[in-house]
Amino acid sequence: MNKEFKDFEEFYPYYIDEHKNKHNKLLHFIGTTISLIFMIIFLASLDPKYVFYGFLSGYAWAWVGHFFIEKNKPATFYFPLYSLRGDWRMYKEIIQGKHAII
């Protein structure tokens, strides 16, 4: 991957372009929701295994969407921090109705 971005705002349109299929976005939304639940459980229990479960569930659902629906490599392989931030922004935008998932 030879793309370079000066900041997140420049990266985000690329991120969204890698998520054209609404079913891929749906899988991201499901994975992020499960991840959020595990993070809440972690805060309540302080058991670090829930942080691991949160990351595992979030990435597993998203990667299934990329490999089997979008047929592309997840942006997290090349831009891990921007990609994580992009996922949370897309999650918020899905809740706001800016992206169709069904």
Backbone as JSON Lines, residues from 0, in Angstrom:
{"i":0,"aa":"M","n":[0.86,-1.18,0.0],"ca":[0.0,0.0,0.0],"c":[0.9,1.23,0.0]}
{"i":1,"aa":"N","n":[0.78,2.04,-0.99],"ca":[1.63,3.22,-1.13],"c":[0.91,4.52,-0.82]}
{"i":2,"aa":"K","n":[-0.25,4.46,-0.27],"ca":[-0.99,5.68,0.05],"c":[-0.43,6.3,1.33]}
{"i":3,"aa":"E","n":[-0.41,7.61,1.34],"ca":[-0.03,8.35,2.54],"c":[-1.09,9.41,2.81]}
{"i":4,"aa":"F","n":[-1.38,9.62,4.06],"ca":[-2.39,10.59,4.47],"c":[-1.76,11.52,5.48]}
{"i":5,"aa":"K","n":[-2.02,12.82,5.33],"ca":[-1.42,13.79,6.26],"c":[-2.13,13.81,7.6]}
{"i":6,"aa":"D","n":[-3.43,13.38,7.61],"ca":[-4.18,13.35,8.86],"c":[-5.41,12.46,8.69]}
{"i":7,"aa":"F","n":[-6.15,12.3,9.77],"ca":[-7.31,11.42,9.75],"c":[-8.38,11.91,8.79]}
{"i":8,"aa":"E","n":[-8.59,13.21,8.74],"ca":[-9.63,13.75,7.86],"c":[-9.34,13.45,6.39]}
{"i":9,"aa":"E","n":[-8.09,13.38,6.03],"ca":[-7.73,13.0,4.66],"c":[-7.9,11.49,4.46]}
{"i":10,"aa":"F","n":[-7.67,10.72,5.51],"ca":[-7.79,9.26,5.45],"c":[-9.24,8.8,5.38]}
{"i":11,"aa":"Y","n":[-10.15,9.46,6.08],"ca":[-11.51,8.95,6.25],"c":[-12.26,8.7,4.94]}
{"i":12,"aa":"P","n":[-12.18,9.55,3.93],"ca":[-12.85,9.22,2.66],"c":[-12.33,7.91,2.04]}
{"i":13,"aa":"Y","n":[-11.04,7.67,2.17],"ca":[-10.47,6.39,1.71],"c":[-11.08,5.24,2.51]}
{"i":14,"aa":"Y","n":[-11.17,5.41,3.82],"ca":[-11.74,4.38,4.69],"c":[-13.17,4.05,4.26]}
{"i":15,"aa":"I","n":[-13.98,5.06,4.06],"ca":[-15.37,4.85,3.67],"c":[-15.44,4.18,2.3]}
{"i":16,"aa":"D","n":[-14.55,4.54,1.4],"ca":[-14.53,3.93,0.07],"c":[-14.22,2.43,0.14]}
{"i":17,"aa":"E","n":[-13.52,2.0,1.16],"ca":[-13.22,0.59,1.36],"c":[-14.4,-0.16,1.98]}
{"i":18,"aa":"H","n":[-15.49,0.55,2.26],"ca":[-16.68,-0.02,2.89],"c":[-17.91,0.33,2.06]}
{"i":19,"aa":"K","n":[-17.92,-0.06,0.8],"ca":[-19.02,0.28,-0.1],"c":[-20.26,-0.57,0.14]}
{"i":20,"aa":"N","n":[-20.06,-1.81,0.52],"ca":[-21.17,-2.76,0.65],"c":[-21.85,-2.62,2.01]}
{"i":21,"aa":"K","n":[-23.16,-2.46,2.0],"ca":[-23.89,-2.26,3.26],"c":[-23.8,-3.47,4.18]}
{"i":22,"aa":"H","n":[-23.62,-4.67,3.61],"ca":[-23.5,-5.86,4.46],"c":[-22.16,-5.87,5.19]}
{"i":23,"aa":"N","n":[-21.13,-5.36,4.54],"ca":[-19.85,-5.21,5.22],"c":[-19.98,-4.21,6.36]}
{"i":24,"aa":"K","n":[-20.65,-3.11,6.1],"ca":[-20.88,-2.11,7.16],"c":[-21.68,-2.72,8.31]}
{"i":25,"aa":"L","n":[-22.67,-3.56,7.97],"ca":[-23.46,-4.22,9.01],"c":[-22.58,-5.11,9.89]}
{"i":26,"aa":"L","n":[-21.68,-5.88,9.26],"ca":[-20.78,-6.72,10.05],"c":[-19.87,-5.88,10.93]}
{"i":27,"aa":"H","n":[-19.4,-4.75,10.41],"ca":[-18.6,-3.84,11.24],"c":[-19.43,-3.34,12.43]}
{"i":28,"aa":"F","n":[-20.66,-2.97,12.17],"ca":[-21.53,-2.46,13.22],"c":[-21.76,-3.52,14.3]}
{"i":29,"aa":"I","n":[-22.01,-4.75,13.88],"ca":[-22.21,-5.84,14.84],"c":[-20.94,-6.05,15.66]}
{"i":30,"aa":"G","n":[-19.81,-6.14,14.99],"ca":[-18.54,-6.37,15.69],"c":[-18.2,-5.25,16.65]}
{"i":31,"aa":"T","n":[-18.43,-4.02,16.24],"ca":[-18.13,-2.88,17.1],"c":[-19.07,-2.85,18.3]}
{"i":32,"aa":"T","n":[-20.33,-3.21,18.1],"ca":[-21.28,-3.27,19.22],"c":[-20.85,-4.33,20.23]}
{"i":33,"aa":"I","n":[-20.49,-5.5,19.75],"ca":[-20.02,-6.57,20.65],"c":[-18.75,-6.13,21.36]}
{"i":34,"aa":"S","n":[-17.85,-5.48,20.64],"ca":[-16.62,-4.97,21.23],"c":[-16.93,-3.97,22.34]}
{"i":35,"aa":"L","n":[-17.86,-3.08,22.09],"ca":[-18.27,-2.09,23.08],"c":[-18.83,-2.77,24.34]}
{"i":36,"aa":"I","n":[-19.61,-3.8,24.14],"ca":[-20.16,-4.56,25.29],"c":[-19.03,-5.16,26.11]}
{"i":37,"aa":"F","n":[-18.04,-5.76,25.42],"ca":[-16.91,-6.34,26.16],"c":[-16.1,-5.26,26.9]}
{"i":38,"aa":"M","n":[-15.98,-4.09,26.32],"ca":[-15.25,-3.02,27.0],"c":[-16.0,-2.55,28.25]}
{"i":39,"aa":"I","n":[-17.32,-2.52,28.17],"ca":[-18.13,-2.17,29.35],"c":[-17.96,-3.23,30.43]}
{"i":40,"aa":"I","n":[-17.98,-4.51,30.02],"ca":[-17.76,-5.6,30.99],"c":[-16.38,-5.48,31.62]}
{"i":41,"aa":"F","n":[-15.38,-5.13,30.8],"ca":[-14.03,-4.93,31.33],"c":[-14.03,-3.83,32.41]}
{"i":42,"aa":"L","n":[-14.67,-2.7,32.11],"ca":[-14.69,-1.61,33.08],"c":[-15.39,-2.0,34.38]}
{"i":43,"aa":"A","n":[-16.39,-2.87,34.27],"ca":[-17.1,-3.33,35.47],"c":[-16.31,-4.37,36.25]}
{"i":44,"aa":"S","n":[-15.54,-5.2,35.54],"ca":[-14.85,-6.32,36.19],"c":[-13.35,-6.1,36.36]}
{"i":45,"aa":"L","n":[-12.77,-5.24,35.52],"ca":[-11.33,-5.04,35.44],"c":[-10.58,-6.32,35.09]}
{"i":46,"aa":"D","n":[-11.26,-7.25,34.47],"ca":[-10.64,-8.49,34.0],"c":[-10.13,-8.25,32.59]}
{"i":47,"aa":"P","n":[-8.8,-8.27,32.38],"ca":[-8.23,-7.91,31.09],"c":[-8.62,-8.83,29.93]}
{"i":48,"aa":"K","n":[-9.12,-10.01,30.22],"ca":[-9.51,-10.89,29.12],"c":[-10.62,-10.25,28.27]}
{"i":49,"aa":"Y","n":[-11.42,-9.37,28.88],"ca":[-12.51,-8.74,28.14],"c":[-11.99,-7.71,27.13]}
{"i":50,"aa":"V","n":[-10.84,-7.13,27.38],"ca":[-10.22,-6.26,26.38],"c":[-9.83,-7.1,25.17]}
{"i":51,"aa":"F","n":[-9.22,-8.25,25.41],"ca":[-8.87,-9.17,24.33],"c":[-10.12,-9.59,23.56]}
{"i":52,"aa":"Y","n":[-11.17,-9.99,24.28],"ca":[-12.41,-10.39,23.62],"c":[-13.01,-9.25,22.79]}
{"i":53,"aa":"G","n":[-12.89,-8.03,23.3],"ca":[-13.39,-6.87,22.58],"c":[-12.69,-6.67,21.25]}
{"i":54,"aa":"F","n":[-11.36,-6.7,21.28],"ca":[-10.61,-6.54,20.03],"c":[-10.85,-7.71,19.08]}
{"i":55,"aa":"L","n":[-10.87,-8.92,19.62],"ca":[-11.09,-10.1,18.79],"c":[-12.44,-10.05,18.1]}
{"i":56,"aa":"S","n":[-13.48,-9.72,18.83],"ca":[-14.82,-9.7,18.24],"c":[-14.94,-8.57,17.21]}
{"i":57,"aa":"G","n":[-14.42,-7.4,17.53],"ca":[-14.5,-6.3,16.59],"c":[-13.8,-6.6,15.28]}
{"i":58,"aa":"Y","n":[-12.57,-7.08,15.38],"ca":[-11.81,-7.37,14.16],"c":[-12.34,-8.59,13.42]}
{"i":59,"aa":"A","n":[-12.78,-9.61,14.11],"ca":[-13.26,-10.82,13.44],"c":[-14.46,-10.51,12.54]}
{"i":60,"aa":"W","n":[-15.44,-9.81,13.06],"ca":[-16.62,-9.46,12.26],"c":[-16.23,-8.58,11.07]}
{"i":61,"aa":"A","n":[-15.37,-7.6,11.31],"ca":[-14.96,-6.68,10.24],"c":[-14.18,-7.41,9.15]}
{"i":62,"aa":"W","n":[-13.28,-8.28,9.55],"ca":[-12.45,-8.97,8.56],"c":[-13.26,-9.95,7.73]}
{"i":63,"aa":"V","n":[-14.25,-10.57,8.3],"ca":[-15.15,-11.42,7.51],"c":[-15.81,-10.56,6.43]}
{"i":64,"aa":"G","n":[-16.25,-9.39,6.8],"ca":[-16.87,-8.48,5.83],"c":[-15.92,-8.1,4.7]}
{"i":65,"aa":"H","n":[-14.68,-7.85,5.04],"ca":[-13.71,-7.46,4.0],"c":[-13.32,-8.64,3.11]}
{"i":66,"aa":"F","n":[-13.0,-9.76,3.7],"ca":[-12.5,-10.88,2.91],"c":[-13.6,-11.56,2.08]}
{"i":67,"aa":"F","n":[-14.81,-11.65,2.61],"ca":[-15.86,-12.42,1.93],"c":[-16.93,-11.57,1.25]}
{"i":68,"aa":"I","n":[-17.08,-10.32,1.63],"ca":[-18.1,-9.47,1.02],"c":[-17.46,-8.4,0.14]}
{"i":69,"aa":"E","n":[-16.6,-7.59,0.72],"ca":[-15.96,-6.51,-0.03],"c":[-14.87,-7.03,-0.98]}
{"i":70,"aa":"K","n":[-14.26,-8.16,-0.59],"ca":[-13.15,-8.75,-1.35],"c":[-11.95,-7.8,-1.39]}
{"i":71,"aa":"N","n":[-11.63,-7.18,-0.26],"ca":[-10.45,-6.33,-0.16],"c":[-9.77,-6.58,1.18]}
{"i":72,"aa":"K","n":[-8.58,-6.04,1.33],"ca":[-7.87,-6.17,2.6],"c":[-8.3,-5.05,3.53]}
{"i":73,"aa":"P","n":[-8.51,-5.36,4.79],"ca":[-8.9,-4.34,5.74],"c":[-7.87,-3.21,5.83]}
{"i":74,"aa":"A","n":[-8.34,-1.99,5.94],"ca":[-7.46,-0.83,6.06],"c":[-6.58,-0.93,7.3]}
{"i":75,"aa":"T","n":[-7.03,-1.68,8.29],"ca":[-6.25,-1.82,9.52],"c":[-4.9,-2.48,9.28]}
{"i":76,"aa":"F","n":[-4.76,-3.24,8.19],"ca":[-3.48,-3.86,7.88],"c":[-2.43,-2.8,7.55]}
{"i":77,"aa":"Y","n":[-2.86,-1.67,7.01],"ca":[-1.94,-0.63,6.57],"c":[-1.96,0.61,7.46]}
{"i":78,"aa":"F","n":[-3.11,0.91,8.03],"ca":[-3.29,2.12,8.83],"c":[-4.06,1.76,10.11]}
{"i":79,"aa":"P","n":[-3.43,1.04,11.04],"ca":[-4.18,0.51,12.19],"c":[-4.86,1.56,13.07]}
{"i":80,"aa":"L","n":[-4.19,2.65,13.39],"ca":[-4.81,3.63,14.29],"c":[-5.89,4.44,13.58]}
{"i":81,"aa":"Y","n":[-5.6,4.88,12.36],"ca":[-6.63,5.59,11.59],"c":[-7.83,4.69,11.34]}
{"i":82,"aa":"S","n":[-7.57,3.42,11.09],"ca":[-8.65,2.49,10.81],"c":[-9.54,2.28,12.04]}
{"i":83,"aa":"L","n":[-8.93,2.14,13.19],"ca":[-9.71,1.99,14.42],"c":[-10.57,3.23,14.66]}
{"i":84,"aa":"R","n":[-9.97,4.39,14.47],"ca":[-10.73,5.64,14.62],"c":[-11.84,5.73,13.56]}
{"i":85,"aa":"G","n":[-11.53,5.29,12.34],"ca":[-12.52,5.3,11.26],"c":[-13.7,4.39,11.58]}
{"i":86,"aa":"D","n":[-13.42,3.24,12.18],"ca":[-14.49,2.32,12.53],"c":[-15.45,2.97,13.53]}
{"i":87,"aa":"W","n":[-14.91,3.65,14.53],"ca":[-15.78,4.29,15.52],"c":[-16.55,5.45,14.92]}
{"i":88,"aa":"R","n":[-15.91,6.17,14.0],"ca":[-16.64,7.27,13.35],"c":[-17.75,6.72,12.46]}
{"i":89,"aa":"M","n":[-17.46,5.66,11.71],"ca":[-18.49,5.05,10.87],"c":[-19.62,4.5,11.74]}
{"i":90,"aa":"Y","n":[-19.29,3.92,12.89],"ca":[-20.28,3.4,13.83],"c":[-21.24,4.52,14.24]}
{"i":91,"aa":"K","n":[-20.67,5.67,14.61],"ca":[-21.48,6.82,15.0],"c":[-22.34,7.28,13.83]}
{"i":92,"aa":"E","n":[-21.78,7.32,12.65],"ca":[-22.53,7.76,11.47],"c":[-23.63,6.78,11.09]}
{"i":93,"aa":"I","n":[-23.43,5.49,11.33],"ca":[-24.49,4.51,11.1],"c":[-25.65,4.78,12.05]}
{"i":94,"aa":"I","n":[-25.34,5.02,13.31],"ca":[-26.38,5.35,14.29],"c":[-27.12,6.62,13.89]}
{"i":95,"aa":"Q","n":[-26.41,7.58,13.32],"ca":[-27.01,8.84,12.88],"c":[-27.79,8.69,11.56]}
{"i":96,"aa":"G","n":[-27.73,7.51,10.95],"ca":[-28.45,7.27,9.71],"c":[-27.73,7.72,8.45]}
{"i":97,"aa":"K","n":[-26.45,7.98,8.54],"ca":[-25.67,8.45,7.38],"c":[-25.22,7.32,6.47]}
{"i":98,"aa":"H","n":[-25.28,6.07,6.95],"ca":[-24.87,4.9,6.17],"c":[-25.95,3.83,6.32]}
{"i":99,"aa":"A","n":[-26.36,3.27,5.19],"ca":[-27.34,2.17,5.21],"c":[-26.63,0.86,5.57]}
{"i":100,"aa":"I","n":[-27.26,0.07,6.43],"ca":[-26.7,-1.25,6.77],"c":[-27.74,-2.35,6.56]}
{"i":101,"aa":"I","n":[-28.96,-2.0,6.25],"ca":[-29.98,-3.02,5.97],"c":[-30.75,-2.64,4.72]}
